[in-house]
Amino acid sequence: MIDLGPHAVFIVWAYVGVALGIAGLIGWTLFDARRTASELSQLEARDPRRQRPADATP
C-alpha cells in the first residue's frame, strides 16, 4: 500500500466521507425522482384532459 505518512487517517476518512456524501446524493436523487414520478401520475389521473399524448416522447 502507498505510504500516506502521518496524515493517513485523515486522508482515508476524507475519502470515506466523500464516498458517503456522493452515495447520499445518488440515493436522494433516486428517491426524489420516484416521488416526483408518483406525484405526476397522481396529477395526471386527477385531470385526464391534461395528460400527455400517447405518442409523445418524455
mmCIF file as Biopython writes it, N, C-alpha, C and O atoms, coordinates in Angstrom:
data_model
#
loop_
_atom_site.group_PDB
_atom_site.id
_atom_site.type_symbol
_atom_site.label_atom_id
_atom_site.label_alt_id
_atom_site.label_comp_id
_atom_site.label_asym_id
_atom_site.label_entity_id
_atom_site.label_seq_id
_atom_site.pdbx_PDB_ins_code
_atom_site.Cartn_x
_atom_site.Cartn_y
_atom_site.Cartn_z
_atom_site.occupancy
_atom_site.B_iso_or_equiv
_atom_site.auth_seq_id
_atom_site.auth_asym_id
_atom_site.pdbx_PDB_model_num
ATOM 1   N N  . MET A ? 1  ? 0.834   -1.176 0.000   1.0 0.0 1  A 1 
ATOM 2   C CA . MET A ? 1  ? 0.000   0.000  0.000   1.0 0.0 1  A 1 
ATOM 3   C C  . MET A ? 1  ? 0.886   1.249  0.000   1.0 0.0 1  A 1 
ATOM 4   O O  . MET A ? 1  ? 2.019   1.207  0.481   1.0 0.0 1  A 1 
ATOM 5   N N  . ILE A ? 2  ? 0.390   2.321  -0.520  1.0 0.0 2  A 1 
ATOM 6   C CA . ILE A ? 2  ? 1.129   3.568  -0.581  1.0 0.0 2  A 1 
ATOM 7   C C  . ILE A ? 2  ? 1.274   4.141  0.829   1.0 0.0 2  A 1 
ATOM 8   O O  . ILE A ? 2  ? 0.323   4.141  1.611   1.0 0.0 2  A 1 
ATOM 9   N N  . ASP A ? 3  ? 2.452   4.617  1.135   1.0 0.0 3  A 1 
ATOM 10  C CA . ASP A ? 3  ? 2.688   5.243  2.439   1.0 0.0 3  A 1 
ATOM 11  C C  . ASP A ? 3  ? 2.107   6.658  2.415   1.0 0.0 3  A 1 
ATOM 12  O O  . ASP A ? 3  ? 2.596   7.522  1.686   1.0 0.0 3  A 1 
ATOM 13  N N  . LEU A ? 4  ? 1.071   6.888  3.209   1.0 0.0 4  A 1 
ATOM 14  C CA . LEU A ? 4  ? 0.408   8.190  3.233   1.0 0.0 4  A 1 
ATOM 15  C C  . LEU A ? 4  ? 0.992   9.121  4.293   1.0 0.0 4  A 1 
ATOM 16  O O  . LEU A ? 4  ? 0.562   10.267 4.424   1.0 0.0 4  A 1 
ATOM 17  N N  . GLY A ? 5  ? 1.939   8.642  5.023   1.0 0.0 5  A 1 
ATOM 18  C CA . GLY A ? 5  ? 2.592   9.492  6.007   1.0 0.0 5  A 1 
ATOM 19  C C  . GLY A ? 5  ? 1.768   9.653  7.271   1.0 0.0 5  A 1 
ATOM 20  O O  . GLY A ? 5  ? 0.882   8.845  7.551   1.0 0.0 5  A 1 
ATOM 21  N N  . PRO A ? 6  ? 2.065   10.708 8.040   1.0 0.0 6  A 1 
ATOM 22  C CA . PRO A ? 6  ? 1.396   10.890 9.331   1.0 0.0 6  A 1 
ATOM 23  C C  . PRO A ? 6  ? -0.069  11.305 9.204   1.0 0.0 6  A 1 
ATOM 24  O O  . PRO A ? 6  ? -0.798  11.304 10.196  1.0 0.0 6  A 1 
ATOM 25  N N  . HIS A ? 7  ? -0.503  11.657 8.006   1.0 0.0 7  A 1 
ATOM 26  C CA . HIS A ? 7  ? -1.880  12.115 7.830   1.0 0.0 7  A 1 
ATOM 27  C C  . HIS A ? 7  ? -2.774  11.047 7.191   1.0 0.0 7  A 1 
ATOM 28  O O  . HIS A ? 7  ? -3.826  11.369 6.640   1.0 0.0 7  A 1 
ATOM 29  N N  . ALA A ? 8  ? -2.363  9.793  7.262   1.0 0.0 8  A 1 
ATOM 30  C CA . ALA A ? 8  ? -3.075  8.701  6.610   1.0 0.0 8  A 1 
ATOM 31  C C  . ALA A ? 8  ? -4.520  8.583  7.105   1.0 0.0 8  A 1 
ATOM 32  O O  . ALA A ? 8  ? -5.435  8.386  6.307   1.0 0.0 8  A 1 
ATOM 33  N N  . VAL A ? 9  ? -4.720  8.702  8.395   1.0 0.0 9  A 1 
ATOM 34  C CA . VAL A ? 9  ? -6.070  8.555  8.952   1.0 0.0 9  A 1 
ATOM 35  C C  . VAL A ? 9  ? -6.983  9.648  8.406   1.0 0.0 9  A 1 
ATOM 36  O O  . VAL A ? 9  ? -8.122  9.372  8.029   1.0 0.0 9  A 1 
ATOM 37  N N  . PHE A ? 10 ? -6.497  10.874 8.361   1.0 0.0 10 A 1 
ATOM 38  C CA . PHE A ? 10 ? -7.299  11.973 7.828   1.0 0.0 10 A 1 
ATOM 39  C C  . PHE A ? 10 ? -7.630  11.748 6.350   1.0 0.0 10 A 1 
ATOM 40  O O  . PHE A ? 10 ? -8.765  11.971 5.927   1.0 0.0 10 A 1 
ATOM 41  N N  . ILE A ? 11 ? -6.660  11.314 5.578   1.0 0.0 11 A 1 
ATOM 42  C CA . ILE A ? 11 ? -6.864  11.099 4.141   1.0 0.0 11 A 1 
ATOM 43  C C  . ILE A ? 11 ? -7.890  10.005 3.908   1.0 0.0 11 A 1 
ATOM 44  O O  . ILE A ? 11 ? -8.784  10.160 3.076   1.0 0.0 11 A 1 
ATOM 45  N N  . VAL A ? 12 ? -7.771  8.904  4.631   1.0 0.0 12 A 1 
ATOM 46  C CA . VAL A ? 12 ? -8.721  7.792  4.468   1.0 0.0 12 A 1 
ATOM 47  C C  . VAL A ? 12 ? -10.126 8.240  4.851   1.0 0.0 12 A 1 
ATOM 48  O O  . VAL A ? 12 ? -11.078 7.968  4.120   1.0 0.0 12 A 1 
ATOM 49  N N  . TRP A ? 13 ? -10.271 8.918  5.981   1.0 0.0 13 A 1 
ATOM 50  C CA . TRP A ? 13 ? -11.598 9.367  6.407   1.0 0.0 13 A 1 
ATOM 51  C C  . TRP A ? 13 ? -12.172 10.434 5.470   1.0 0.0 13 A 1 
ATOM 52  O O  . TRP A ? 13 ? -13.389 10.526 5.309   1.0 0.0 13 A 1 
ATOM 53  N N  . ALA A ? 14 ? -11.318 11.227 4.862   1.0 0.0 14 A 1 
ATOM 54  C CA . ALA A ? 14 ? -11.797 12.211 3.889   1.0 0.0 14 A 1 
ATOM 55  C C  . ALA A ? 14 ? -12.391 11.496 2.678   1.0 0.0 14 A 1 
ATOM 56  O O  . ALA A ? 14 ? -13.453 11.879 2.187   1.0 0.0 14 A 1 
ATOM 57  N N  . TYR A ? 15 ? -11.708 10.458 2.197   1.0 0.0 15 A 1 
ATOM 58  C CA . TYR A ? 15 ? -12.242 9.689  1.077   1.0 0.0 15 A 1 
ATOM 59  C C  . TYR A ? 15 ? -13.546 8.980  1.464   1.0 0.0 15 A 1 
ATOM 60  O O  . TYR A ? 15 ? -14.488 8.938  0.672   1.0 0.0 15 A 1 
ATOM 61  N N  . VAL A ? 16 ? -13.600 8.429  2.669   1.0 0.0 16 A 1 
ATOM 62  C CA . VAL A ? 16 ? -14.826 7.766  3.135   1.0 0.0 16 A 1 
ATOM 63  C C  . VAL A ? 16 ? -15.971 8.777  3.208   1.0 0.0 16 A 1 
ATOM 64  O O  . VAL A ? 16 ? -17.093 8.478  2.797   1.0 0.0 16 A 1 
ATOM 65  N N  . GLY A ? 17 ? -15.691 9.965  3.726   1.0 0.0 17 A 1 
ATOM 66  C CA . GLY A ? 17 ? -16.723 11.000 3.820   1.0 0.0 17 A 1 
ATOM 67  C C  . GLY A ? 17 ? -17.236 11.426 2.459   1.0 0.0 17 A 1 
ATOM 68  O O  . GLY A ? 17 ? -18.441 11.600 2.272   1.0 0.0 17 A 1 
ATOM 69  N N  . VAL A ? 18 ? -16.331 11.594 1.510   1.0 0.0 18 A 1 
ATOM 70  C CA . VAL A ? 18 ? -16.748 11.972 0.158   1.0 0.0 18 A 1 
ATOM 71  C C  . VAL A ? 18 ? -17.571 10.853 -0.477  1.0 0.0 18 A 1 
ATOM 72  O O  . VAL A ? 18 ? -18.587 11.121 -1.119  1.0 0.0 18 A 1 
ATOM 73  N N  . ALA A ? 19 ? -17.145 9.613  -0.304  1.0 0.0 19 A 1 
ATOM 74  C CA . ALA A ? 19 ? -17.894 8.483  -0.863  1.0 0.0 19 A 1 
ATOM 75  C C  . ALA A ? 19 ? -19.301 8.400  -0.267  1.0 0.0 19 A 1 
ATOM 76  O O  . ALA A ? 19 ? -20.270 8.152  -0.983  1.0 0.0 19 A 1 
ATOM 77  N N  . LEU A ? 20 ? -19.405 8.609  1.041   1.0 0.0 20 A 1 
ATOM 78  C CA . LEU A ? 20 ? -20.729 8.596  1.684   1.0 0.0 20 A 1 
ATOM 79  C C  . LEU A ? 20 ? -21.584 9.758  1.196   1.0 0.0 20 A 1 
ATOM 80  O O  . LEU A ? 20 ? -22.785 9.599  0.981   1.0 0.0 20 A 1 
ATOM 81  N N  . GLY A ? 21 ? -20.973 10.918 1.021   1.0 0.0 21 A 1 
ATOM 82  C CA . GLY A ? 21 ? -21.713 12.070 0.517   1.0 0.0 21 A 1 
ATOM 83  C C  . GLY A ? 21 ? -22.247 11.839 -0.891  1.0 0.0 21 A 1 
ATOM 84  O O  . GLY A ? 21 ? -23.397 12.165 -1.182  1.0 0.0 21 A 1 
ATOM 85  N N  . ILE A ? 22 ? -21.428 11.286 -1.753  1.0 0.0 22 A 1 
ATOM 86  C CA . ILE A ? 22 ? -21.869 11.008 -3.121  1.0 0.0 22 A 1 
ATOM 87  C C  . ILE A ? 22 ? -22.949 9.932  -3.127  1.0 0.0 22 A 1 
ATOM 88  O O  . ILE A ? 22 ? -23.933 10.043 -3.858  1.0 0.0 22 A 1 
ATOM 89  N N  . ALA A ? 23 ? -22.769 8.891  -2.313  1.0 0.0 23 A 1 
ATOM 90  C CA . ALA A ? 23 ? -23.796 7.847  -2.219  1.0 0.0 23 A 1 
ATOM 91  C C  . ALA A ? 23 ? -25.113 8.433  -1.710  1.0 0.0 23 A 1 
ATOM 92  O O  . ALA A ? 23 ? -26.184 8.053  -2.181  1.0 0.0 23 A 1 
ATOM 93  N N  . GLY A ? 24 ? -25.037 9.349  -0.756  1.0 0.0 24 A 1 
ATOM 94  C CA . GLY A ? 24 ? -26.244 10.005 -0.249  1.0 0.0 24 A 1 
ATOM 95  C C  . GLY A ? 24 ? -26.932 10.837 -1.319  1.0 0.0 24 A 1 
ATOM 96  O O  . GLY A ? 24 ? -28.158 10.819 -1.432  1.0 0.0 24 A 1 
ATOM 97  N N  . LEU A ? 25 ? -26.148 11.566 -2.103  1.0 0.0 25 A 1 
ATOM 98  C CA . LEU A ? 25 ? -26.736 12.362 -3.184  1.0 0.0 25 A 1 
ATOM 99  C C  . LEU A ? 25 ? -27.389 11.490 -4.240  1.0 0.0 25 A 1 
ATOM 100 O O  . LEU A ? 25 ? -28.468 11.820 -4.732  1.0 0.0 25 A 1 
ATOM 101 N N  . ILE A ? 26 ? -26.751 10.381 -4.596  1.0 0.0 26 A 1 
ATOM 102 C CA . ILE A ? 26 ? -27.341 9.458  -5.573  1.0 0.0 26 A 1 
ATOM 103 C C  . ILE A ? 26 ? -28.629 8.866  -5.015  1.0 0.0 26 A 1 
ATOM 104 O O  . ILE A ? 26 ? -29.636 8.788  -5.719  1.0 0.0 26 A 1 
ATOM 105 N N  . GLY A ? 27 ? -28.598 8.449  -3.752  1.0 0.0 27 A 1 
ATOM 106 C CA . GLY A ? 27 ? -29.800 7.893  -3.125  1.0 0.0 27 A 1 
ATOM 107 C C  . GLY A ? 27 ? -30.930 8.902  -3.067  1.0 0.0 27 A 1 
ATOM 108 O O  . GLY A ? 27 ? -32.075 8.564  -3.367  1.0 0.0 27 A 1 
ATOM 109 N N  . TRP A ? 28 ? -30.627 10.139 -2.684  1.0 0.0 28 A 1 
ATOM 110 C CA . TRP A ? 28 ? -31.645 11.176 -2.617  1.0 0.0 28 A 1 
ATOM 111 C C  . TRP A ? 28 ? -32.223 11.468 -4.004  1.0 0.0 28 A 1 
ATOM 112 O O  . TRP A ? 28 ? -33.429 11.674 -4.142  1.0 0.0 28 A 1 
ATOM 113 N N  . THR A ? 29 ? -31.375 11.488 -5.020  1.0 0.0 29 A 1 
ATOM 114 C CA . THR A ? 29 ? -31.836 11.742 -6.382  1.0 0.0 29 A 1 
ATOM 115 C C  . THR A ? 29 ? -32.786 10.648 -6.841  1.0 0.0 29 A 1 
ATOM 116 O O  . THR A ? 29 ? -33.827 10.945 -7.428  1.0 0.0 29 A 1 
ATOM 117 N N  . LEU A ? 30 ? -32.451 9.393  -6.587  1.0 0.0 30 A 1 
ATOM 118 C CA . LEU A ? 30 ? -33.339 8.287  -6.964  1.0 0.0 30 A 1 
ATOM 119 C C  . LEU A ? 30 ? -34.660 8.361  -6.206  1.0 0.0 30 A 1 
ATOM 120 O O  . LEU A ? 30 ? -35.726 8.174  -6.792  1.0 0.0 30 A 1 
ATOM 121 N N  . PHE A ? 31 ? -34.593 8.631  -4.913  1.0 0.0 31 A 1 
ATOM 122 C CA . PHE A ? 31 ? -35.804 8.756  -4.106  1.0 0.0 31 A 1 
ATOM 123 C C  . PHE A ? 31 ? -36.687 9.888  -4.621  1.0 0.0 31 A 1 
ATOM 124 O O  . PHE A ? 31 ? -37.897 9.716  -4.770  1.0 0.0 31 A 1 
ATOM 125 N N  . ASP A ? 32 ? -36.089 11.036 -4.891  1.0 0.0 32 A 1 
ATOM 126 C CA . ASP A ? 32 ? -36.848 12.199 -5.338  1.0 0.0 32 A 1 
ATOM 127 C C  . ASP A ? 32 ? -37.434 11.982 -6.732  1.0 0.0 32 A 1 
ATOM 128 O O  . ASP A ? 32 ? -38.543 12.439 -7.012  1.0 0.0 32 A 1 
ATOM 129 N N  . ALA A ? 33 ? -36.706 11.294 -7.604  1.0 0.0 33 A 1 
ATOM 130 C CA . ALA A ? 33 ? -37.219 11.013 -8.945  1.0 0.0 33 A 1 
ATOM 131 C C  . ALA A ? 33 ? -38.455 10.117 -8.870  1.0 0.0 33 A 1 
ATOM 132 O O  . ALA A ? 33 ? -39.438 10.348 -9.574  1.0 0.0 33 A 1 
ATOM 133 N N  . ARG A ? 34 ? -38.402 9.105  -8.021  1.0 0.0 34 A 1 
ATOM 134 C CA . ARG A ? 34 ? -39.568 8.215  -7.870  1.0 0.0 34 A 1 
ATOM 135 C C  . ARG A ? 34 ? -40.752 8.967  -7.263  1.0 0.0 34 A 1 
ATOM 136 O O  . ARG A ? 34 ? -41.894 8.779  -7.683  1.0 0.0 34 A 1 
ATOM 137 N N  . ARG A ? 35 ? -40.475 9.817  -6.276  1.0 0.0 35 A 1 
ATOM 138 C CA . ARG A ? 35 ? -41.550 10.593 -5.639  1.0 0.0 35 A 1 
ATOM 139 C C  . ARG A ? 35 ? -42.179 11.550 -6.642  1.0 0.0 35 A 1 
ATOM 140 O O  . ARG A ? 35 ? -43.402 11.683 -6.689  1.0 0.0 35 A 1 
ATOM 141 N N  . THR A ? 36 ? -41.364 12.208 -7.434  1.0 0.0 36 A 1 
ATOM 142 C CA . THR A ? 36 ? -41.873 13.152 -8.423  1.0 0.0 36 A 1 
ATOM 143 C C  . THR A ? 36 ? -42.690 12.432 -9.492  1.0 0.0 36 A 1 
ATOM 144 O O  . THR A ? 36 ? -43.735 12.933 -9.908  1.0 0.0 36 A 1 
ATOM 145 N N  . ALA A ? 37 ? -42.232 11.272 -9.940  1.0 0.0 37 A 1 
ATOM 146 C CA . ALA A ? 37 ? -42.993 10.495 -10.928 1.0 0.0 37 A 1 
ATOM 147 C C  . ALA A ? 37 ? -44.336 10.068 -10.351 1.0 0.0 37 A 1 
ATOM 148 O O  . ALA A ? 37 ? -45.349 10.072 -11.050 1.0 0.0 37 A 1 
ATOM 149 N N  . SER A ? 38 ? -44.341 9.701  -9.076  1.0 0.0 38 A 1 
ATOM 150 C CA . SER A ? 38 ? -45.595 9.306  -8.432  1.0 0.0 38 A 1 
ATOM 151 C C  . SER A ? 38 ? -46.561 10.491 -8.347  1.0 0.0 38 A 1 
ATOM 152 O O  . SER A ? 38 ? -47.751 10.347 -8.626  1.0 0.0 38 A 1 
ATOM 153 N N  . GLU A ? 39 ? -46.048 11.656 -7.963  1.0 0.0 39 A 1 
ATOM 154 C CA . GLU A ? 39 ? -46.899 12.842 -7.891  1.0 0.0 39 A 1 
ATOM 155 C C  . GLU A ? 39 ? -47.435 13.217 -9.268  1.0 0.0 39 A 1 
ATOM 156 O O  . GLU A ? 39 ? -48.593 13.615 -9.393  1.0 0.0 39 A 1 
ATOM 157 N N  . LEU A ? 40 ? -46.614 13.095 -10.289 1.0 0.0 40 A 1 
ATOM 158 C CA . LEU A ? 40 ? -47.043 13.409 -11.644 1.0 0.0 40 A 1 
ATOM 159 C C  . LEU A ? 40 ? -48.141 12.466 -12.110 1.0 0.0 40 A 1 
ATOM 160 O O  . LEU A ? 40 ? -49.113 12.902 -12.725 1.0 0.0 40 A 1 
ATOM 161 N N  . SER A ? 41 ? -47.996 11.184 -11.824 1.0 0.0 41 A 1 
ATOM 162 C CA . SER A ? 41 ? -49.038 10.238 -12.238 1.0 0.0 41 A 1 
ATOM 163 C C  . SER A ? 41 ? -50.343 10.501 -11.482 1.0 0.0 41 A 1 
ATOM 164 O O  . SER A ? 41 ? -51.426 10.328 -12.041 1.0 0.0 41 A 1 
ATOM 165 N N  . GLN A ? 42 ? -50.246 10.919 -10.206 1.0 0.0 42 A 1 
ATOM 166 C CA . GLN A ? 42 ? -51.461 11.255 -9.458  1.0 0.0 42 A 1 
ATOM 167 C C  . GLN A ? 42 ? -52.135 12.497 -10.042 1.0 0.0 42 A 1 
ATOM 168 O O  . GLN A ? 42 ? -53.361 12.544 -10.143 1.0 0.0 42 A 1 
ATOM 169 N N  . LEU A ? 43 ? -51.355 13.489 -10.420 1.0 0.0 43 A 1 
ATOM 170 C CA . LEU A ? 43 ? -51.926 14.693 -11.026 1.0 0.0 43 A 1 
ATOM 171 C C  . LEU A ? 43 ? -52.560 14.387 -12.379 1.0 0.0 43 A 1 
ATOM 172 O O  . LEU A ? 43 ? -53.624 14.915 -12.702 1.0 0.0 43 A 1 
ATOM 173 N N  . GLU A ? 44 ? -51.911 13.538 -13.168 1.0 0.0 44 A 1 
ATOM 174 C CA . GLU A ? 44 ? -52.478 13.170 -14.465 1.0 0.0 44 A 1 
ATOM 175 C C  . GLU A ? 44 ? -53.768 12.372 -14.297 1.0 0.0 44 A 1 
ATOM 176 O O  . GLU A ? 44 ? -54.694 12.517 -15.094 1.0 0.0 44 A 1 
ATOM 177 N N  . ALA A ? 45 ? -53.832 11.534 -13.267 1.0 0.0 45 A 1 
ATOM 178 C CA . ALA A ? 45 ? -55.042 10.749 -13.030 1.0 0.0 45 A 1 
ATOM 179 C C  . ALA A ? 45 ? -56.179 11.638 -12.557 1.0 0.0 45 A 1 
ATOM 180 O O  . ALA A ? 45 ? -57.342 11.345 -12.835 1.0 0.0 45 A 1 
ATOM 181 N N  . ARG A ? 46 ? -55.874 12.707 -11.857 1.0 0.0 46 A 1 
ATOM 182 C CA . ARG A ? 46 ? -56.902 13.601 -11.346 1.0 0.0 46 A 1 
ATOM 183 C C  . ARG A ? 46 ? -57.565 14.404 -12.462 1.0 0.0 46 A 1 
ATOM 184 O O  . ARG A ? 46 ? -58.769 14.655 -12.407 1.0 0.0 46 A 1 
ATOM 185 N N  . ASP A ? 47 ? -56.800 14.810 -13.470 1.0 0.0 47 A 1 
ATOM 186 C CA . ASP A ? 47 ? -57.335 15.619 -14.564 1.0 0.0 47 A 1 
ATOM 187 C C  . ASP A ? 47 ? -56.887 15.012 -15.895 1.0 0.0 47 A 1 
ATOM 188 O O  . ASP A ? 47 ? -55.845 15.392 -16.429 1.0 0.0 47 A 1 
ATOM 189 N N  . PRO A ? 48 ? -57.665 14.077 -16.428 1.0 0.0 48 A 1 
ATOM 190 C CA . PRO A ? 48 ? -57.236 13.368 -17.647 1.0 0.0 48 A 1 
ATOM 191 C C  . PRO A ? 48 ? -57.109 14.273 -18.873 1.0 0.0 48 A 1 
ATOM 192 O O  . PRO A ? 48 ? -56.452 13.888 -19.840 1.0 0.0 48 A 1 
ATOM 193 N N  . ARG A ? 49 ? -57.707 15.447 -18.863 1.0 0.0 49 A 1 
ATOM 194 C CA . ARG A ? 49 ? -57.589 16.342 -20.019 1.0 0.0 49 A 1 
ATOM 195 C C  . ARG A ? 49 ? -56.166 16.851 -20.195 1.0 0.0 49 A 1 
ATOM 196 O O  . ARG A ? 49 ? -55.785 17.254 -21.294 1.0 0.0 49 A 1 
ATOM 197 N N  . ARG A ? 50 ? -55.382 16.836 -19.135 1.0 0.0 50 A 1 
ATOM 198 C CA . ARG A ? 50 ? -54.043 17.408 -19.191 1.0 0.0 50 A 1 
ATOM 199 C C  . ARG A ? 50 ? -52.962 16.358 -19.387 1.0 0.0 50 A 1 
ATOM 200 O O  . ARG A ? 50 ? -51.781 16.661 -19.215 1.0 0.0 50 A 1 
ATOM 201 N N  . GLN A ? 51 ? -53.329 15.140 -19.739 1.0 0.0 51 A 1 
ATOM 202 C CA . GLN A ? 51 ? -52.345 14.087 -19.947 1.0 0.0 51 A 1 
ATOM 203 C C  . GLN A ? 51 ? -51.556 14.345 -21.215 1.0 0.0 51 A 1 
ATOM 204 O O  . GLN A ? 51 ? -52.027 14.997 -22.148 1.0 0.0 51 A 1 
ATOM 205 N N  . ARG A ? 52 ? -50.343 13.815 -21.223 1.0 0.0 52 A 1 
ATOM 206 C CA . ARG A ? 52 ? -49.519 13.895 -22.424 1.0 0.0 52 A 1 
ATOM 207 C C  . ARG A ? 52 ? -50.100 12.966 -23.480 1.0 0.0 52 A 1 
ATOM 208 O O  . ARG A ? 52 ? -50.682 11.935 -23.143 1.0 0.0 52 A 1 
ATOM 209 N N  . PRO A ? 53 ? -49.951 13.313 -24.741 1.0 0.0 53 A 1 
ATOM 210 C CA . PRO A ? 53 ? -50.402 12.411 -25.795 1.0 0.0 53 A 1 
ATOM 211 C C  . PRO A ? 53 ? -49.617 11.095 -25.733 1.0 0.0 53 A 1 
ATOM 212 O O  . PRO A ? 53 ? -48.464 11.069 -25.302 1.0 0.0 53 A 1 
ATOM 213 N N  . ALA A ? 54 ? -50.253 10.016 -26.166 1.0 0.0 54 A 1 
ATOM 214 C CA . ALA A ? 54 ? -49.638 8.694  -26.081 1.0 0.0 54 A 1 
ATOM 215 C C  . ALA A ? 54 ? -48.384 8.587  -26.946 1.0 0.0 54 A 1 
ATOM 216 O O  . ALA A ? 54 ? -47.478 7.821  -26.620 1.0 0.0 54 A 1 
ATOM 217 N N  . ASP A ? 55 ? -48.319 9.339  -28.035 1.0 0.0 55 A 1 
ATOM 218 C CA . ASP A ? 55 ? -47.169 9.246  -28.934 1.0 0.0 55 A 1 
ATOM 219 C C  . ASP A ? 55 ? -46.054 10.224 -28.570 1.0 0.0 55 A 1 
ATOM 220 O O  . ASP A ? 55 ? -45.037 10.271 -29.262 1.0 0.0 55 A 1 
ATOM 221 N N  . ALA A ? 56 ? -46.218 11.004 -27.505 1.0 0.0 56 A 1 
ATOM 222 C CA . ALA A ? 56 ? -45.193 11.965 -27.100 1.0 0.0 56 A 1 
ATOM 223 C C  . ALA A ? 56 ? -44.040 11.229 -26.418 1.0 0.0 56 A 1 
ATOM 224 O O  . ALA A ? 56 ? -44.254 10.284 -25.660 1.0 0.0 56 A 1 
ATOM 225 N N  . THR A ? 57 ? -42.842 11.668 -26.695 1.0 0.0 57 A 1 
ATOM 226 C CA . THR A ? 57 ? -41.678 11.080 -26.035 1.0 0.0 57 A 1 
ATOM 227 C C  . THR A ? 57 ? -41.344 11.920 -24.813 1.0 0.0 57 A 1 
ATOM 228 O O  . THR A ? 57 ? -41.427 13.147 -24.863 1.0 0.0 57 A 1 
ATOM 229 N N  . PRO A ? 58 ? -40.966 11.267 -23.712 1.0 0.0 58 A 1 
ATOM 230 C CA . PRO A ? 58 ? -40.664 12.015 -22.493 1.0 0.0 58 A 1 
ATOM 231 C C  . PRO A ? 58 ? -39.387 12.805 -22.577 1.0 0.0 58 A 1 
ATOM 232 O O  . PRO A ? 58 ? -39.014 13.481 -21.618 1.0 0.0 58 A 1 
#
